[in-house]
Amino acid sequence: MEYSDQVKNRLKRIEGQIKGILRMMEENKDCKDVITQLSASRSAIDRTIGVIVSSNLISCIQNMDEADARTQEDIVKEAVDLLVKSR
């Protein structure tokens, strides 16, 4: 699977958030503020997982060929399993 620049940029923003959180910790910022930023980072990661899984799902279904033993239902089930496993 090819990952779009959009997805890569999302991860770079998340990386920046994490670095910012580390900096907050080093500066002994308030626990509440650190947790708020950690929660935002986790949400951003969850959204990125959703984007990757949905893009892959679309690609798999569009590129199905007769040699593929999987059905569309199998592919959707795999995608749902990935999302469930990520939580």
NUKOLPA-685256 format. One record per atom (N, C-alpha, C): residue number from 1; residue in one letter; atom name; x, z negated, y negated. Coordinates in Angstrom, 3 decimals. Each point is the difference from the previous one (the first is absolute). Example, Ala and Ser with C-alpha at 12.3 -4.5 7.8 and 13.67 -1.06 7.14 Angstrom:
{1 a N {13.190 -7.800 5.690}} {1 a CA {-0.890 0.000 -1.190}} {1 a C {0.900 0.000 -1.200}} {2 s N {-0.350 0.720 -1.050}} {2 s CA {0.820 -0.060 -1.190}} {2 s C {-0.770 -0.730 -1.090}} 
//
This chain:
{1 m N {0.835 0.000 1.175}} {1 m CA {-0.835 0.000 -1.175}} {1 m C {0.883 0.000 -1.243}} {2 e N {-0.393 0.796 -0.974}} {2 e CA {0.690 -0.001 -1.283}} {2 e C {-0.711 -0.972 -0.926}} {3 y N {0.777 -0.805 -0.698}} {3 y CA {-0.568 -0.970 -0.929}} {3 y C {0.099 0.570 -1.406}} {4 s N {-1.105 -0.024 -0.709}} {4 s CA {-0.046 0.589 -1.337}} {4 s C {0.807 -0.831 -0.993}} {5 d N {0.339 0.653 -1.096}} {5 d CA {0.695 -0.711 -1.079}} {5 d C {-0.871 -1.123 -0.539}} {6 q N {-1.319 0.205 0.023}} {6 q CA {-0.926 -1.026 -0.476}} {6 q C {0.153 -1.285 0.820}} {7 v N {0.080 0.133 1.319}} {7 v CA {0.152 -1.167 0.867}} {7 v C {1.364 -0.651 -0.227}} {8 k N {1.025 0.800 -0.111}} {8 k CA {1.343 -0.535 -0.243}} {8 k C {0.052 -0.741 -1.338}} {9 n N {-0.662 0.551 -1.010}} {9 n CA {-0.033 -0.661 -1.308}} {9 n C {-0.747 -1.326 0.064}} {10 r N {-1.067 -0.048 0.798}} {10 r CA {-0.716 -1.264 0.194}} {10 r C {0.957 -1.064 0.534}} {11 l N {0.775 0.378 1.001}} {11 l CA {0.934 -0.953 0.602}} {11 l C {1.098 -0.416 -0.973}} {12 k N {0.429 0.911 -0.844}} {12 k CA {1.004 -0.354 -1.006}} {12 k C {-0.579 -1.008 -0.996}} {13 r N {-1.274 0.168 -0.361}} {13 r CA {-0.645 -0.970 -0.896}} {13 r C {-0.112 -1.357 0.682}} {14 i N {-0.339 0.014 1.285}} {14 i CA {-0.091 -1.254 0.757}} {14 i C {1.373 -0.667 0.061}} {15 e N {1.024 0.799 0.229}} {15 e CA {1.366 -0.526 0.017}} {15 e C {0.318 -0.681 -1.331}} {16 g N {-0.407 0.621 -1.098}} {16 g CA {0.211 -0.598 -1.312}} {16 g C {-0.753 -1.311 -0.152}} {17 q N {-1.230 -0.037 0.541}} {17 q CA {-0.775 -1.238 -0.038}} {17 q C {0.719 -1.115 0.754}} {18 i N {0.504 0.323 1.180}} {18 i CA {0.685 -1.002 0.824}} {18 i C {1.251 -0.509 -0.719}} {19 k N {0.749 0.907 -0.595}} {19 k CA {1.190 -0.415 -0.751}} {19 k C {-0.399 -0.911 -1.156}} {20 g N {-1.110 0.318 -0.647}} {20 g CA {-0.498 -0.833 -1.078}} {20 g C {-0.387 -1.388 0.486}} {21 i N {-0.586 -0.064 1.177}} {21 i CA {-0.381 -1.292 0.585}} {21 i C {1.244 -0.829 0.296}} {22 l N {1.018 0.630 0.552}} {22 l CA {1.257 -0.711 0.253}} {22 l C {0.592 -0.549 -1.297}} {23 r N {-0.071 0.806 -1.030}} {23 r CA {0.510 -0.434 -1.301}} {23 r C {-0.813 -1.202 -0.508}} {24 m N {-1.322 0.066 0.185}} {24 m CA {-0.854 -1.124 -0.400}} {24 m C {0.395 -1.266 0.746}} {25 m N {0.290 0.132 1.274}} {25 m CA {0.394 -1.160 0.805}} {25 m C {1.332 -0.564 -0.472}} {26 e N {0.944 0.896 -0.297}} {26 e CA {1.300 -0.443 -0.483}} {26 e C {-0.118 -0.717 -1.339}} {27 e N {-1.015 0.387 -0.785}} {27 e CA {-0.228 -0.626 -1.305}} {27 e C {-0.935 -1.209 0.109}} {28 n N {-0.322 -0.369 1.246}} {28 n CA {-0.880 -1.147 0.265}} {28 n C {-1.342 0.090 -0.713}} {29 k N {-0.601 1.201 0.022}} {29 k CA {-1.315 0.191 -0.610}} {29 k C {-1.045 -0.774 0.791}} {30 d N {-1.134 -0.179 -0.612}} {30 d CA {-1.094 -0.748 0.602}} {30 d C {-0.442 0.621 1.328}} {31 c N {-0.255 -0.862 0.964}} {31 c CA {-0.429 0.415 1.341}} {31 c C {-1.218 0.919 -0.067}} {32 k N {-0.940 -0.335 -0.842}} {32 k CA {-1.233 0.788 -0.131}} {32 k C {0.310 1.440 -0.398}} {33 d N {0.927 0.181 -0.930}} {33 d CA {0.380 1.343 -0.447}} {33 d C {0.701 0.783 1.109}} {34 v N {0.853 -0.679 0.748}} {34 v CA {0.713 0.651 1.112}} {34 v C {-1.005 0.444 1.063}} {35 i N {-0.928 -0.880 0.346}} {35 i CA {-0.998 0.328 1.018}} {35 i C {-0.879 1.158 -0.459}} {36 t N {-0.347 0.009 -1.277}} {36 t CA {-0.803 1.097 -0.538}} {36 t C {0.723 1.335 0.183}} {37 q N {1.293 0.016 -0.288}} {37 q CA {0.775 1.230 0.148}} {37 q C {0.197 0.379 1.464}} {38 l N {0.193 -0.990 0.856}} {38 l CA {0.106 0.280 1.439}} {38 l C {-1.295 0.604 0.525}} {39 s N {-1.112 -0.531 -0.442}} {39 s CA {-1.302 0.519 0.412}} {39 s C {-0.191 1.442 -0.471}} {40 a N {0.415 0.275 -1.226}} {40 a CA {-0.096 1.364 -0.524}} {40 a C {0.867 0.954 0.812}} {41 s N {1.193 -0.465 0.382}} {41 s CA {0.892 0.837 0.819}} {41 s C {-0.601 0.275 1.365}} {42 r N {-0.580 -1.029 0.599}} {42 r CA {-0.633 0.178 1.307}} {42 r C {-1.155 0.990 -0.096}} {43 s N {-0.790 -0.093 -1.049}} {43 s CA {-1.112 0.939 -0.188}} {43 s C {0.520 1.431 -0.150}} {44 a N {1.082 0.146 -0.749}} {44 a CA {0.582 1.326 -0.189}} {44 a C {0.508 0.563 1.326}} {45 i N {0.588 -0.843 0.826}} {45 i CA {0.471 0.437 1.318}} {45 i C {-1.194 0.395 0.875}} {46 d N {-1.055 -0.802 -0.025}} {46 d CA {-1.195 0.319 0.787}} {46 d C {-0.598 1.346 -0.424}} {47 r N {-0.066 0.245 -1.299}} {47 r CA {-0.529 1.282 -0.485}} {47 r C {0.898 1.152 0.436}} {48 t N {1.306 -0.220 -0.020}} {48 t CA {0.934 1.049 0.425}} {48 t C {-0.163 0.306 1.484}} {49 i N {-0.195 -1.036 0.797}} {49 i CA {-0.263 0.209 1.427}} {49 i C {-1.243 0.864 0.170}} {50 g N {-1.042 -0.309 -0.748}} {50 g CA {-1.241 0.783 0.072}} {50 g C {0.218 1.452 -0.366}} {51 v N {0.774 0.247 -1.042}} {51 v CA {0.281 1.375 -0.421}} {51 v C {0.756 0.743 1.094}} {52 i N {1.003 -0.643 0.582}} {52 i CA {0.800 0.651 1.044}} {52 i C {-0.854 0.290 1.228}} {53 v N {-0.780 -0.975 0.433}} {53 v CA {-0.833 0.202 1.193}} {53 v C {-1.035 1.091 -0.248}} {54 s N {-0.646 -0.011 -1.158}} {54 s CA {-1.022 1.012 -0.261}} {54 s C {0.609 1.395 -0.114}} {55 s N {1.160 0.105 -0.631}} {55 s CA {0.673 1.301 -0.096}} {55 s C {0.380 0.514 1.385}} {56 n N {0.517 -0.903 0.827}} {56 n CA {0.382 0.384 1.354}} {56 n C {-1.229 0.407 0.813}} {57 l N {-1.086 -0.723 -0.162}} {57 l CA {-1.235 0.311 0.716}} {57 l C {-0.489 1.399 -0.357}} {58 i N {-0.040 0.287 -1.282}} {58 i CA {-0.434 1.323 -0.445}} {58 i C {0.914 1.077 0.572}} {59 s N {1.291 -0.225 -0.080}} {59 s CA {0.971 0.971 0.499}} {59 s C {-0.161 0.223 1.505}} {60 c N {-0.164 -1.086 0.752}} {60 c CA {-0.141 0.119 1.454}} {60 c C {-1.251 0.793 0.380}} {61 i N {-1.094 -0.274 -0.679}} {61 i CA {-1.243 0.691 0.335}} {61 i C {0.070 1.469 -0.413}} {62 q N {0.573 0.275 -1.164}} {62 q CA {0.110 1.386 -0.453}} {62 q C {0.933 0.819 0.881}} {63 n N {1.011 -0.646 0.573}} {63 n CA {1.003 0.721 0.769}} {63 n C {-0.198 -0.101 1.510}} {64 m N {-1.180 -0.443 0.416}} {64 m CA {-0.270 -0.078 1.442}} {64 m C {0.026 1.397 0.596}} {65 d N {0.547 0.102 1.182}} {65 d CA {-0.069 1.266 0.707}} {65 d C {-0.552 -0.249 1.399}} {66 e N {-0.265 1.051 0.689}} {66 e CA {-0.629 -0.116 1.321}} {66 e C {0.897 -0.691 1.014}} {67 a N {1.299 0.019 -0.219}} {67 a CA {0.936 -0.634 0.927}} {67 a C {-0.005 -1.522 -0.151}} {68 d N {-0.522 -0.494 -1.126}} {68 d CA {-0.047 -1.440 -0.257}} {68 d C {-1.088 -0.622 0.870}} {69 a N {0.400 -0.954 0.817}} {69 a CA {-0.951 -0.640 0.920}} {69 a C {-0.908 -0.989 -0.718}} {70 r N {0.380 -0.398 -1.207}} {70 r CA {-0.804 -0.972 -0.739}} {70 r C {-1.199 0.672 -0.654}} {71 t N {-1.081 -0.759 -0.101}} {71 t CA {-1.176 0.479 -0.729}} {71 t C {0.063 -0.540 -1.418}} {72 q N {-0.871 0.505 -0.854}} {72 q CA {-0.070 -0.535 -1.362}} {72 q C {-0.328 -1.489 0.043}} {73 e N {-0.853 -0.379 0.922}} {73 e CA {-0.362 -1.414 0.151}} {73 e C {1.229 -0.843 0.349}} {74 d N {0.847 0.517 0.899}} {74 d CA {1.234 -0.716 0.369}} {74 d C {0.904 -0.185 -1.216}} {75 i N {0.119 1.044 -0.805}} {75 i CA {0.868 -0.045 -1.174}} {75 i C {-0.532 -1.007 -1.012}} {76 v N {-1.303 -0.008 -0.212}} {76 v CA {-0.603 -0.964 -0.930}} {76 v C {0.192 -1.417 0.522}} {77 k N {-0.170 -0.194 1.312}} {77 k CA {0.192 -1.327 0.584}} {77 k C {1.436 -0.477 -0.204}} {78 e N {0.976 0.887 0.187}} {78 e CA {1.403 -0.358 -0.228}} {78 e C {0.222 -0.431 -1.451}} {79 a N {-0.617 0.729 -0.931}} {79 a CA {0.151 -0.328 -1.416}} {79 a C {-0.606 -1.382 -0.300}} {80 v N {-1.169 -0.254 0.541}} {80 v CA {-0.647 -1.295 -0.212}} {80 v C {0.857 -1.114 0.615}} {81 d N {0.542 0.244 1.183}} {81 d CA {0.871 -1.000 0.639}} {81 d C {1.225 -0.302 -0.860}} {82 l N {0.567 1.036 -0.619}} {82 l CA {1.147 -0.228 -0.887}} {82 l C {-0.395 -0.887 -1.180}} {83 l N {-1.160 0.263 -0.565}} {83 l CA {-0.451 -0.804 -1.138}} {83 l C {-0.252 -1.454 0.414}} {84 v N {-0.607 -0.176 1.155}} {84 v CA {-0.277 -1.355 0.488}} {84 v C {1.310 -0.723 0.281}} {85 k N {0.944 0.685 0.625}} {85 k CA {1.291 -0.607 0.336}} {85 k C {0.770 -0.387 -1.257}} {86 s N {-0.204 0.741 -1.081}} {86 s CA {0.744 -0.279 -1.227}} {86 s C {-0.483 -1.265 -0.696}} {87 r N {-1.118 -0.511 0.398}} {87 r CA {-0.524 -1.251 -0.605}} {87 r C {0.396 -1.111 0.869}} 
//
